[in-house]
């Protein structure tokens, strides 16, 4: 017995099944995560190594070639490319599609650790990146300031980032272009030579007075205390009063006698600007499986509260918000559904002239979407641009099939057949064969 015949013979059971489908579909829709793209792990791994002060040719010879030779033994490797620039080496691995990325990353890490022993002494430890859609930023904000720009890094790390980390679904938060406080000691070489002091002496004095060290313990009859020597600089002016040496005549030579101490911001190699002003970029990523739309909404609400606590010259402006694209896709789907319902009602009502047939066709569209939500929930997928576009296209097919079936049933009824028999003969299984 076909499913269509069973549905016709048991209308009550069929109605209850449709009600259950609608309830489960609505529940699945409410539980579905909303994201910009479906979660996937493309088979790409990047190994980045930094070597401060090295030219591009040095990076190629001393770092890139060593990493390439080590990584050519990675399993399922399809293609390997590299780039060598001043201070940085990037090796990109393309693996076979379908490879287990967790195992691939562990494999790459093992080869990188073995090759690290052959790298130059001052070379930083190689960093491994695995490309994944879940690590892509979902929002970016620009933060500008006037009088408080020098302390913007501390403000953001102490007040903004900790509060944003409390939001459910927040993953990684990074800052780009934040001003770092640097104290420069600009030495006058002529004065240094006049006093007979070497540059190494000055460096040793400055570093020796900027340490926090443990100096042992003191045992009491009932207590034991940890002792520490705290001599880190609190103010940059303390450096000026450090004594470097003493001349044969007994004269003390201080830092201020041979150098100028400048407390300022570190020179940035990468500038962040917004409308021509110095700015800091706040980049936000979500956790795997989190609802992008909800996370972005919570971030906007939290930043509005944080803005009231910041100095008046600090301004937070939106650069990019992926939830807007997702919301536009959802609105486009809703618009397509409404237009489909409108045109279906007009077309069916005009050609068939029956309100009942029009209502039946109109119900097929939301039910088809609800069933799709159930499938997405069972497949552990999400509502994203790809799935929403697919549903938009599928609506046209659903409407077309519904009109064909209904028109076929109406044709059998007009011939004088029993309505139940007409429904059986007009079902999709009967369209390709004659109905006896």
Wavefront OBJ file of the C-alpha trace (Angstrom):
o trace
v 0.000 0.000 0.000
v 1.436 3.368 -1.020
v 1.893 6.215 1.443
v -0.560 8.358 -0.526
v -3.312 5.753 -0.353
v -2.749 5.268 3.391
v -2.910 9.035 3.969
v -6.231 9.232 2.047
v -7.816 6.329 3.896
v -6.759 7.545 7.367
v -7.341 11.310 7.391
v -7.303 11.653 11.188
v -3.977 9.870 11.511
v -2.570 11.958 8.669
v -3.734 15.180 10.338
v -2.132 14.181 13.663
v 1.126 13.347 11.896
v 1.157 16.770 10.257
v 0.476 18.437 13.614
v 3.372 16.500 15.160
v 5.611 17.493 12.250
v 4.705 21.152 12.709
v 5.413 21.037 16.464
v 8.756 19.248 16.014
v 9.668 21.565 13.127
v 9.001 24.719 15.142
v 11.015 23.296 18.067
v 13.890 22.454 15.708
v 13.777 25.956 14.202
v 14.039 27.576 17.645
v 16.998 25.343 18.577
v 18.899 25.706 15.306
v 22.090 27.791 15.558
v 22.267 30.694 13.136
v 25.581 31.218 11.404
v 26.960 32.919 8.310
v 28.456 29.787 6.731
v 28.120 26.056 7.450
v 30.810 24.729 9.757
v 33.562 22.969 7.878
v 37.280 22.323 8.211
v 38.987 22.942 4.853
v 42.170 20.838 4.495
v 44.586 23.739 4.886
v 47.233 24.165 7.578
v 49.591 27.133 7.917
v 52.894 27.196 9.788
v 54.186 30.702 10.574
v 57.640 31.418 11.975
v 59.068 34.801 12.976
v 62.758 35.687 13.105
v 63.243 39.344 14.190
v 65.851 41.236 12.227
v 66.212 38.678 9.423
v 65.880 39.655 5.780
v 63.726 37.778 3.284
v 66.728 35.894 1.855
v 67.856 34.861 5.337
v 64.335 33.666 6.157
v 64.291 31.612 2.964
v 67.637 29.935 3.656
v 67.593 29.499 7.438
v 63.895 28.957 8.162
v 61.602 28.331 5.180
v 63.667 25.600 3.491
v 64.135 23.782 6.794
v 60.390 23.823 7.491
v 59.531 22.760 3.938
v 61.911 19.783 4.047
v 60.430 18.642 7.345
v 56.774 19.061 6.356
v 56.979 17.200 3.038
v 56.541 13.935 4.991
v 53.082 14.853 6.326
v 50.469 12.204 5.478
v 47.887 12.997 2.768
v 49.840 16.091 1.687
v 48.631 17.349 -1.689
v 50.449 20.644 -2.171
v 52.903 22.806 -0.232
v 53.706 26.491 -0.794
v 55.815 28.986 1.110
v 56.469 32.699 1.418
v 59.544 34.351 2.870
v 59.467 37.997 3.898
v 61.450 40.191 6.239
v 61.126 38.756 9.783
v 58.492 36.162 8.828
v 58.170 32.784 7.083
v 54.831 31.226 6.096
v 54.463 27.617 4.909
v 51.010 26.567 3.697
v 49.957 22.924 3.444
v 47.038 21.675 1.358
v 45.883 18.172 2.285
v 43.532 15.768 0.566
v 39.840 16.525 1.081
v 38.372 14.197 3.667
v 41.558 14.029 5.733
v 41.216 13.929 9.513
v 42.333 17.452 10.402
v 42.943 16.701 14.087
v 45.366 13.935 13.183
v 46.908 16.131 10.470
v 47.578 18.960 12.927
v 49.202 16.554 15.385
v 51.311 15.165 12.541
v 52.398 18.658 11.484
v 53.188 19.594 15.086
v 55.473 16.565 15.439
v 57.473 17.468 12.320
v 57.644 21.137 13.361
v 59.031 20.189 16.793
v 61.728 18.073 15.155
v 62.670 20.869 12.746
v 62.737 23.509 15.510
v 66.151 22.254 16.683
v 67.669 23.262 13.332
v 66.312 26.827 13.379
v 68.443 29.841 14.400
v 68.734 30.601 18.123
v 66.769 33.866 18.028
v 63.987 32.393 15.911
v 60.583 32.256 17.590
v 58.712 28.985 18.017
v 56.669 28.156 14.872
v 52.930 28.678 15.201
v 50.437 26.281 13.568
v 47.086 27.545 12.253
v 44.230 25.300 11.120
v 41.742 26.985 8.799
v 38.166 26.614 10.035
v 34.960 28.552 9.426
v 34.278 28.627 13.180
v 37.419 30.720 13.757
v 36.394 33.434 11.310
v 35.579 36.799 12.941
v 31.875 37.492 13.364
v 32.281 41.168 14.272
v 34.877 43.945 14.147
v 34.806 47.295 15.936
v 37.000 50.378 15.727
v 37.942 52.210 18.933
v 39.311 55.732 18.791
v 40.389 58.187 21.469
v 41.942 61.639 21.790
v 43.459 62.497 25.172
v 43.406 58.897 26.458
v 44.858 57.272 23.320
v 48.189 56.480 25.014
v 46.404 54.394 27.669
v 43.877 52.815 25.287
v 45.536 49.393 25.423
v 45.190 49.235 29.219
v 41.591 50.497 29.097
v 40.573 47.852 26.578
v 42.330 44.963 28.338
v 41.090 45.962 31.792
v 37.530 47.060 31.065
v 36.286 46.088 27.598
v 37.698 42.604 26.925
v 36.896 41.085 30.383
v 33.252 42.171 30.162
v 32.867 40.838 26.622
v 34.329 37.471 27.681
v 31.333 36.965 29.983
v 28.958 36.743 26.997
v 27.737 33.226 26.187
v 29.193 31.930 22.934
v 32.142 34.354 22.805
v 35.324 32.705 21.564
v 38.519 34.631 20.879
v 38.835 38.413 21.287
v 41.903 40.111 19.843
v 43.149 43.680 19.545
v 45.030 45.063 16.558
v 46.908 48.347 16.478
v 46.743 48.947 20.248
v 49.345 51.498 21.436
v 52.026 49.909 23.645
v 53.843 51.983 26.239
v 57.595 52.085 25.608
v 60.366 53.843 27.511
v 63.265 54.824 25.263
v 66.702 55.702 26.665
v 68.367 57.837 23.998
v 72.074 57.905 24.790
v 74.371 60.716 23.741
v 77.446 58.930 22.386
v 79.732 61.946 22.847
v 78.880 62.211 26.568
v 79.292 58.472 26.899
v 82.807 58.685 25.445
v 83.639 61.713 27.599
v 82.931 59.799 30.802
v 84.591 56.632 29.497
v 81.437 54.538 29.909
v 80.426 51.724 27.587
v 76.968 51.096 26.228
v 76.917 47.671 27.911
v 77.375 49.288 31.318
v 74.293 51.437 30.798
v 72.229 48.449 29.684
v 73.301 46.376 32.684
v 72.410 49.159 35.122
v 68.965 49.693 33.602
v 68.116 45.968 33.529
v 69.580 45.186 36.958
v 67.275 47.701 38.638
v 64.104 46.434 36.949
v 63.663 42.993 38.522
v 61.284 41.232 40.885
v 63.145 38.381 42.574
v 62.435 35.845 45.253
v 64.930 36.207 48.081
v 64.122 33.094 50.072
v 62.010 32.438 53.133
v 62.003 33.464 56.769
v 60.993 30.777 59.234
v 59.293 31.819 62.438
v 58.247 29.536 65.272
v 54.718 29.232 63.899
v 54.820 30.936 60.483
v 56.913 30.909 57.325
v 57.159 33.999 55.113
v 58.206 34.272 51.472
v 60.555 37.184 50.845
v 60.690 39.099 47.561
v 62.750 41.982 46.255
v 60.524 44.296 44.237
v 62.476 46.812 42.175
v 60.430 47.196 38.981
v 60.121 50.754 37.763
v 56.872 52.471 38.600
v 57.656 55.780 36.882
v 59.980 56.327 33.945
v 61.631 59.190 35.849
v 63.237 56.614 38.154
v 65.525 55.576 35.280
v 67.003 59.081 35.055
v 68.220 58.871 38.675
v 70.133 55.592 38.260
v 73.866 55.900 38.853
v 75.881 54.354 36.031
v 79.476 54.864 37.190
v 81.833 57.070 39.183
v 84.673 59.029 37.641
v 88.260 58.900 39.014
v 87.610 62.325 40.521
v 84.734 60.859 42.570
v 81.939 62.340 40.471
v 78.777 60.237 40.176
v 77.417 59.774 36.643
v 73.650 59.293 36.337
v 71.531 58.272 33.382
v 70.300 61.833 33.074
v 73.869 63.026 32.511
v 74.413 60.877 29.417
v 70.953 60.128 28.029
v 67.410 61.367 27.600
v 64.567 59.176 28.895
v 61.464 59.308 26.734
v 58.213 57.730 27.974
v 56.057 57.348 24.876
v 54.230 54.907 22.588
v 56.014 52.201 20.629
v 56.444 52.881 16.941
v 53.873 50.736 15.141
v 54.800 48.785 12.016
v 51.090 48.301 11.240
v 48.812 51.298 11.645
v 45.075 51.091 12.265
v 43.152 54.161 11.199
v 39.462 55.072 11.116
v 38.498 58.155 9.137
v 42.107 59.327 9.263
v 42.428 58.879 13.051
v 44.596 56.457 15.006
v 42.411 53.554 16.101
v 42.406 50.091 17.635
v 40.558 47.232 15.963
v 38.562 44.876 18.173
v 38.097 41.473 16.465
v 35.542 39.029 17.901
v 35.152 35.326 17.078
v 32.548 32.933 18.452
v 32.718 29.459 19.904
v 31.980 26.458 17.706
v 28.233 25.863 17.477
v 27.257 29.212 18.981
v 24.450 31.312 17.504
v 26.149 34.082 15.529
v 23.105 36.362 15.465
v 22.559 36.067 19.209
v 26.242 36.541 20.025
v 26.450 39.679 17.850
v 23.272 41.012 19.450
v 24.683 40.442 22.951
v 27.978 42.083 21.947
v 26.176 45.194 20.697
v 24.173 45.416 23.923
v 27.260 44.921 26.092
v 29.321 47.489 24.173
v 26.513 50.014 24.648
v 26.821 49.503 28.414
v 30.624 49.620 28.313
v 30.586 52.860 26.308
v 28.945 54.642 29.257
v 31.780 53.549 31.568
v 34.633 54.670 29.302
v 36.147 58.165 29.120
v 34.084 60.548 27.027
v 36.711 60.792 24.253
v 36.753 57.011 23.656
v 34.386 56.080 20.832
v 33.415 52.577 19.653
v 32.265 52.242 16.036
v 31.140 49.169 14.125
v 33.254 48.023 11.173
v 31.709 44.650 10.377
v 28.841 42.604 11.777
v 28.153 39.236 10.140
v 24.720 38.993 11.763
v 23.493 41.670 9.354
v 24.188 39.441 6.337
v 22.512 36.512 8.049
v 19.499 38.618 8.966
v 19.277 39.868 5.384
v 19.237 36.264 4.164
v 16.472 35.391 6.609
v 14.491 38.435 5.528
v 15.007 37.416 1.885
v 13.638 33.945 2.650
v 10.621 35.423 4.417
v 10.042 37.736 1.469
v 10.273 34.822 -0.975
v 7.758 32.823 1.073
v 5.323 35.724 1.181
v 5.633 36.362 -2.548
v 5.201 32.643 -3.250
v 2.060 32.509 -1.142
v 0.659 35.622 -2.808
v 1.261 34.468 -6.382
v 0.092 30.930 -5.642
v -3.144 32.230 -4.175
v -3.734 34.480 -7.168
v -2.818 31.858 -9.794
v -4.779 28.975 -8.233
v -7.773 31.152 -7.463
v -7.802 32.561 -10.997
v -7.514 29.233 -12.840
v -9.387 26.896 -10.481
v -11.725 29.386 -8.880
v -11.791 27.439 -5.582
v -10.821 28.838 -2.206
v -10.350 25.367 -0.732
v -7.759 24.435 -3.331
v -6.020 27.755 -2.780
v -5.745 27.163 0.978
v -4.377 23.646 0.451
v -1.611 24.945 -1.826
v -0.802 27.760 0.595
v -0.318 25.287 3.465
v 2.228 23.192 1.562
v 4.869 25.934 1.588
v 5.259 26.429 5.380
v 4.968 22.669 6.002
v 7.771 21.983 3.504
v 9.989 24.564 5.265
v 9.189 23.072 8.668
v 10.236 19.611 7.491
v 13.495 21.133 6.239
v 14.152 22.565 9.724
v 13.696 19.095 11.217
v 16.288 17.683 8.803
v 18.764 20.483 9.611
v 18.336 19.762 13.314
v 18.889 16.013 12.884
v 21.938 16.657 10.677
v 23.432 18.918 13.376
v 23.593 21.744 10.845
v 22.722 25.419 11.145
v 20.685 28.118 9.484
v 23.261 29.804 7.284
v 23.450 31.614 3.971
v 23.860 28.354 2.031
v 20.912 26.552 3.626
v 18.673 29.619 3.436
v 19.435 30.111 -0.263
v 18.669 26.432 -0.860
v 15.325 26.762 0.906
v 14.518 29.841 -1.175
v 15.137 27.888 -4.386
v 13.225 24.861 -3.097
v 10.105 26.934 -2.487
v 9.584 27.261 -6.235
v 9.785 23.491 -6.698
v 7.335 22.915 -3.830
v 4.835 25.374 -5.304
v 5.182 23.861 -8.782
v 4.641 20.288 -7.552
v 1.693 21.296 -5.372
v -0.074 23.037 -8.257
v 0.479 20.063 -10.615
v -0.927 17.544 -8.103
v -3.890 19.709 -7.140
v -4.744 20.419 -10.776
v -4.615 16.692 -11.551
v -6.931 15.885 -8.632
v -9.334 18.626 -9.740
v -9.367 17.187 -13.244
v -10.418 13.768 -11.929
v -13.140 15.314 -9.748
v -14.551 17.225 -12.728
v -14.835 13.908 -14.612
v -17.263 12.764 -11.939
v -14.973 10.513 -9.943
v -15.274 10.077 -6.188
v -13.105 12.664 -4.336
v -11.141 9.928 -2.499
v -10.522 8.083 -5.751
v -9.585 11.354 -7.449
v -7.006 12.071 -4.734
v -5.515 8.609 -5.159
v -5.308 8.954 -8.913
v -3.956 12.491 -8.685
v -1.152 11.560 -6.292
v 2.479 11.780 -7.541
v 2.772 7.991 -7.778
v -0.122 7.944 -10.227
v 1.061 10.772 -12.478
v 3.476 8.475 -14.331
v 0.991 5.645 -14.865
v -2.712 5.289 -15.718
v -5.075 5.004 -12.762
v -7.341 1.958 -12.862
l 1 2 3 4 5 6 7 8 9 10 11 12 13 14 15 16 17 18 19 20 21 22 23 24 25 26 27 28 29 30 31 32 33 34 35 36 37 38 39 40 41 42 43 44 45 46 47 48 49 50 51 52 53 54 55 56 57 58 59 60 61 62 63 64 65 66 67 68 69 70 71 72 73 74 75 76 77 78 79 80 81 82 83 84 85 86 87 88 89 90 91 92 93 94 95 96 97 98 99 100 101 102 103 104 105 106 107 108 109 110 111 112 113 114 115 116 117 118 119 120 121 122 123 124 125 126 127 128 129 130 131 132 133 134 135 136 137 138 139 140 141 142 143 144 145 146 147 148 149 150 151 152 153 154 155 156 157 158 159 160 161 162 163 164 165 166 167 168 169 170 171 172 173 174 175 176 177 178 179 180 181 182 183 184 185 186 187 188 189 190 191 192 193 194 195 196 197 198 199 200 201 202 203 204 205 206 207 208 209 210 211 212 213 214 215 216 217 218 219 220 221 222 223 224 225 226 227 228 229 230 231 232 233 234 235 236 237 238 239 240 241 242 243 244 245 246 247 248 249 250 251 252 253 254 255 256 257 258 259 260 261 262 263 264 265 266 267 268 269 270 271 272 273 274 275 276 277 278 279 280 281 282 283 284 285 286 287 288 289 290 291 292 293 294 295 296 297 298 299 300 301 302 303 304 305 306 307 308 309 310 311 312 313 314 315 316 317 318 319 320 321 322 323 324 325 326 327 328 329 330 331 332 333 334 335 336 337 338 339 340 341 342 343 344 345 346 347 348 349 350 351 352 353 354 355 356 357 358 359 360 361 362 363 364 365 366 367 368 369 370 371 372 373 374 375 376 377 378 379 380 381 382 383 384 385 386 387 388 389 390 391 392 393 394 395 396 397 398 399 400 401 402 403 404 405 406 407 408 409 410 411 412 413 414 415 416 417 418 419 420 421 422 423 424 425 426 427 428 429 430 431 432 433 434 435 436
